[in-house]
């Protein structure tokens, strides 16, 4: 026994404290071999892009992750928030897309599928119009930026996986497409897009995490609250307008998955947080829902949103009773659902904002997902 007081011996994650003056007494304290670390993101939110001011058109806004410490930060996820007035004209202002972007210019909407980009540092938000517009319309993007570690970090780089489907081809029709991360990668977040804007009532109405297996009906059923490590991102497009006719561009619905390329398959763990609330059900009104990462889940990487007929994590997604219902936002926020400001570090809450069209929409629900990531 030491003559100079307590002595500690570290072995296999235990601290054995031998107390001087108490022969034979050993107290063992278990400590973790290594502490988990929340994914650390900083939100970049540039000024809003005004518009669109023409009917059946769209505007885009782009958020760019900065260089930090000589390293280009990457997007773990991103979002969109639209502004519009309270009158009937505002019913047509809808999200046309929320998606990762490689160069701040070109939409990732080509015909190629699979891994289409690596290490993107931009997030694009797209706001579309229907048959009416007003001067208050605007479109704000959000980028969730983190610093990778290419040499020895838990996230070395990212891949963007895109999938697409032609459709929907009818006014009330819906189309599903699912982007799945390559084996060994880890889903951080994702996005959705619908084109062309000239079909003004076409829009994505759901963008969420899922798993490519039969239990999730291969993406038709969304990940539930508390689900660990989903591998795919799903997008649903809603026609919402005239049936497809000759001479019009084909409507296309796109899904995007942001996939981390980790040091090992256990280097990143993601947890889904999900909330569903009733509404909006009255014409020309909105609703919002929030989902928050718990302290044990990790840091917020991104999120998803939907306007649905409810029960999206227990049954296949189904659209609402009105083809005019739409998304108006999917973004990082405070606990009350207000969008965070640029420079916010490590937010914990994601918000989905939805809106009805010009008619009542009974049995309508707003759904939101937060993607939370931790690295060991």
C-alpha positions in Angstrom: 0.0 0.0 0.0 1.3 3.4 -0.9 2.4 5.7 2.0 1.4 8.8 0.0 -2.5 8.4 -0.1 -4.9 6.9 -2.6 -3.5 5.1 -5.7 -5.4 4.5 -8.9 -4.9 1.7 -11.4 -6.6 1.8 -14.8 -7.4 -1.6 -16.3 -10.0 -2.7 -18.9 -12.2 0.3 -18.3 -12.1 0.1 -14.5 -10.6 2.5 -12.1 -9.5 0.6 -9.0 -8.9 3.0 -6.1 -6.8 1.6 -3.2 -7.5 3.7 -0.1 -4.5 4.3 2.2 -5.2 3.3 5.7 -7.9 0.8 4.8 -6.1 -2.6 4.2 -7.8 -4.8 1.6 -10.4 -2.3 0.6 -10.6 -1.7 -3.2 -13.3 0.4 -4.9 -13.9 -0.2 -8.6 -15.5 2.5 -10.7 -16.6 1.6 -14.2 -15.8 4.3 -16.8 -16.5 4.2 -20.6 -13.6 3.2 -22.7 -14.4 6.1 -25.0 -17.0 8.7 -25.0 -19.5 9.1 -27.9 -19.6 12.4 -29.7 -22.6 14.2 -31.2 -22.4 15.1 -34.8 -21.5 18.8 -34.7 -23.2 21.0 -37.3 -23.5 24.7 -37.9 -26.5 26.0 -39.8 -25.9 28.3 -42.8 -29.0 30.3 -43.8 -28.5 32.9 -46.5 -31.0 35.6 -47.3 -34.3 34.6 -48.8 -34.8 34.5 -52.6 -37.9 36.5 -53.6 -40.6 34.8 -55.7 -41.8 33.1 -57.6 -43.9 35.9 -59.1 -45.1 34.1 -62.2 -47.7 31.4 -62.1 -46.5 27.8 -62.6 -42.9 28.7 -62.0 -40.2 28.3 -59.3 -37.3 30.0 -57.7 -34.2 28.4 -56.0 -32.1 29.4 -53.1 -28.7 27.9 -52.2 -26.9 27.6 -48.9 -23.1 27.0 -49.1 -21.1 25.4 -46.3 -17.8 27.3 -45.6 -14.2 26.3 -45.3 -13.3 25.8 -41.6 -9.7 25.4 -40.5 -8.6 24.8 -44.1 -11.2 22.0 -44.6 -14.3 22.3 -46.7 -17.3 21.6 -44.6 -20.0 19.3 -46.1 -23.8 19.1 -45.9 -25.2 16.5 -43.6 -28.6 17.7 -44.5 -30.6 20.8 -45.3 -34.0 22.4 -45.5 -36.4 25.0 -47.0 -38.8 27.5 -45.6 -41.3 29.5 -47.7 -43.1 32.8 -46.9 -46.4 33.8 -48.3 -49.4 35.9 -47.5 -52.6 34.8 -45.7 -54.9 35.3 -48.7 -56.1 32.8 -51.3 -53.1 33.5 -53.5 -50.8 32.0 -50.9 -52.4 28.6 -51.3 -50.3 27.9 -54.4 -46.9 28.6 -52.9 -45.4 25.1 -52.2 -42.1 23.4 -51.8 -40.9 22.0 -55.1 -37.6 20.7 -53.7 -35.2 20.4 -50.9 -32.0 18.7 -52.0 -28.2 18.5 -51.8 -26.4 20.3 -54.5 -22.9 20.0 -56.0 -22.2 23.4 -57.5 -24.9 25.9 -56.5 -26.0 26.1 -60.1 -27.1 22.8 -61.6 -30.0 20.8 -60.2 -29.2 17.2 -59.5 -32.1 16.0 -61.7 -30.5 14.1 -64.5 -31.4 10.6 -65.7 -28.5 8.9 -64.0 -29.3 7.2 -60.6 -27.2 5.8 -57.8 -24.2 7.8 -56.5 -24.3 11.0 -58.4 -22.1 13.3 -56.3 -19.5 13.1 -53.6 -18.8 15.6 -50.8 -21.4 18.3 -51.7 -21.1 21.5 -49.8 -24.4 23.1 -51.0 -28.1 22.7 -50.2 -30.8 23.9 -52.7 -34.3 24.9 -51.7 -36.9 25.3 -54.4 -40.2 27.2 -54.0 -43.0 26.8 -56.6 -46.2 28.5 -57.5 -49.6 27.4 -58.7 -52.2 29.4 -60.4 -51.8 32.6 -58.4 -48.9 34.5 -56.9 -48.3 37.5 -54.6 -45.4 39.8 -53.8 -44.7 38.2 -50.4 -43.5 34.9 -51.8 -39.9 33.9 -50.9 -37.7 30.9 -50.6 -35.1 30.3 -47.8 -32.5 27.5 -47.9 -30.7 25.9 -44.9 -27.5 23.9 -44.9 -26.5 21.7 -42.0 -22.7 21.9 -42.3 -20.1 19.6 -40.6 -16.3 19.1 -40.9 -15.2 15.7 -42.2 -11.9 14.0 -41.3 -10.6 12.2 -44.4 -7.6 10.7 -42.7 -8.9 9.2 -39.5 -12.3 10.6 -38.6 -15.6 8.8 -38.0 -17.0 10.4 -41.2 -14.4 10.5 -44.0 -16.6 11.8 -46.8 -20.2 11.7 -48.1 -22.0 10.3 -51.2 -25.3 11.6 -52.6 -27.5 8.8 -53.9 -30.4 9.8 -56.2 -33.4 7.8 -57.5 -36.2 9.0 -59.7 -39.5 7.8 -61.1 -41.7 9.1 -63.9 -45.0 10.3 -62.3 -47.5 11.0 -61.0 -49.4 11.1 -64.3 -52.9 11.9 -62.9 -54.3 14.8 -61.0 -54.7 12.8 -57.7 -52.0 10.3 -58.5 -48.9 9.8 -56.3 -45.5 8.4 -57.1 -42.9 6.9 -54.8 -39.2 6.8 -55.3 -36.5 5.6 -52.8 -32.8 6.3 -52.6 -30.7 3.8 -50.7 -27.2 4.3 -49.3 -24.5 1.8 -50.5 -23.6 -1.0 -48.1 -21.2 0.2 -45.4 -22.4 3.8 -45.6 -24.7 5.5 -43.1 -27.8 7.6 -43.9 -27.5 11.1 -42.5 -30.5 12.7 -44.1 -32.1 13.3 -47.5 -34.4 15.3 -49.7 -37.1 15.4 -52.4 -37.8 17.1 -55.7 -40.6 17.3 -58.3 -40.3 18.7 -61.8 -41.3 20.4 -64.0 -42.5 23.6 -62.4 -44.7 24.3 -65.4 -47.0 21.6 -64.0 -47.8 24.1 -61.1 -49.8 21.7 -58.9 -47.1 19.0 -59.0 -45.1 18.8 -55.8 -43.4 16.5 -53.3 -45.6 15.9 -50.4 -43.4 13.6 -48.4 -39.7 13.3 -47.7 -38.6 10.9 -45.0 -36.2 8.2 -43.7 -37.1 4.6 -44.2 -35.5 1.1 -44.7 -35.3 -0.9 -47.9 -37.0 -4.0 -46.5 -40.3 -5.7 -46.5 -41.2 -4.5 -43.0 -41.2 -0.9 -44.4 -42.7 -2.0 -47.7 -39.5 -1.0 -49.4 -39.9 2.7 -48.5 -43.7 3.1 -48.6 -43.8 3.0 -44.8 -41.7 5.6 -43.0 -39.2 5.1 -40.1 -40.8 5.3 -36.7 -39.8 7.3 -33.6 -36.6 5.7 -32.0 -35.7 3.7 -35.1 -31.9 3.1 -35.4 -29.9 3.4 -38.6 -32.4 3.6 -41.5 -30.7 3.1 -44.8 -32.9 4.9 -47.3 -34.7 8.2 -48.1 -38.2 8.2 -49.7 -40.0 10.9 -51.7 -43.6 11.0 -52.7 -44.8 13.3 -55.5 -48.5 14.4 -55.9 -50.0 15.3 -59.2 -52.4 17.9 -57.8 -53.6 19.1 -61.2 -54.5 18.2 -64.8 -53.8 14.7 -66.1 -50.6 14.3 -68.1 -51.3 15.2 -71.8 -49.3 14.9 -75.0 -46.7 17.6 -75.5 -46.0 18.2 -71.8 -42.7 17.3 -70.1 -43.0 14.1 -68.1 -43.5 14.8 -64.4 -40.6 13.3 -62.4 -40.3 12.7 -58.6 -36.7 12.5 -57.2 -35.4 11.2 -53.8 -31.9 12.0 -52.4 -30.0 10.3 -49.7 -27.0 11.9 -48.0 -24.8 9.0 -47.1 -21.8 9.2 -44.7 -18.7 7.1 -45.6 -17.5 6.2 -42.1 -14.2 5.0 -40.9 -15.9 1.7 -40.0 -19.5 0.5 -40.1 -19.9 1.3 -36.4 -18.4 4.8 -36.6 -21.8 6.5 -37.0 -25.2 5.7 -35.4 -28.3 7.5 -36.4 -31.6 7.7 -34.5 -34.9 8.8 -35.9 -37.3 11.1 -33.9 -40.8 11.4 -35.3 -43.9 13.4 -34.5 -47.4 13.4 -36.1 -50.0 16.1 -35.4 -53.5 16.6 -36.7 -54.2 19.3 -39.4 -54.4 21.4 -41.3 -58.0 20.6 -42.2 -59.5 24.0 -42.9 -59.0 25.7 -46.3 -56.2 28.3 -46.6 -54.6 27.4 -43.2 -51.4 25.9 -42.1 -50.0 23.6 -39.5 -46.5 22.7 -38.2 -44.9 19.8 -36.2 -41.6 19.5 -34.4 -39.3 16.5 -33.6 -36.4 16.9 -31.3 -33.2 14.8 -30.8 -32.8 13.5 -27.2 -29.5 14.0 -25.4 -28.6 10.4 -26.0 -29.4 10.4 -29.7 -26.6 12.6 -31.0 -26.6 15.8 -33.0 -29.2 16.9 -35.5 -28.1 16.1 -39.0 -31.2 16.9 -41.0 -34.9 16.0 -41.2 -38.0 15.3 -43.3 -41.6 16.3 -43.6 -44.9 15.1 -45.0 -48.5 16.1 -45.3 -50.5 12.9 -45.2 -53.6 10.9 -44.2 -51.9 9.8 -41.0 -50.2 6.7 -39.5 -47.3 6.9 -41.9 -45.0 4.8 -39.7 -47.4 1.9 -39.3 -49.1 1.8 -42.8 -48.0 2.8 -46.3 -48.0 6.5 -46.9 -51.4 7.8 -48.2 -52.2 11.3 -49.5 -54.8 13.6 -48.0 -58.3 14.2 -49.3 -57.4 17.4 -51.1 -54.9 17.5 -54.0 -54.2 21.2 -53.1 -52.5 20.3 -49.8 -48.7 20.9 -49.8 -45.5 21.4 -47.8 -44.3 25.0 -47.1 -41.2 24.1 -45.0 -38.8 21.5 -43.7 -36.1 23.1 -41.6 -34.0 23.3 -38.4 -35.8 25.3 -35.7 -36.1 26.1 -32.1 -38.4 24.1 -29.9 -41.4 26.3 -30.9 -40.9 25.7 -34.6 -39.2 29.0 -35.5 -36.4 28.7 -38.1 -33.0 29.1 -36.6 -30.7 31.9 -37.7 -27.5 31.5 -39.7 -24.6 30.4 -37.6 -26.6 28.4 -35.1 -24.5 25.6 -33.7 -25.9 22.2 -33.0 -29.7 22.8 -33.1 -31.7 19.9 -31.8 -35.2 20.3 -33.4 -36.6 19.9 -36.9 -39.9 21.4 -38.1 -42.3 20.5 -40.8 -44.7 23.2 -42.1 -47.8 22.3 -44.2 -50.7 24.1 -45.8 -54.1 23.4 -47.3 -55.3 24.6 -50.7 -58.5 26.4 -51.3 -60.8 23.7 -49.9 -61.2 22.0 -46.6 -59.1 18.8 -46.1 -60.5 16.4 -43.4 -58.3 13.7 -41.9 -55.1 15.5 -42.8 -51.9 15.2 -40.7 -48.5 16.9 -40.5 -45.5 14.6 -40.1 -41.9 15.5 -39.2 -38.7 13.5 -38.8 -35.4 14.5 -37.1 -32.2 12.6 -38.0 -29.9 12.5 -35.0 -26.3 11.2 -35.4 -23.6 10.2 -32.9 -20.0 9.1 -33.5 -18.2 6.9 -30.9 
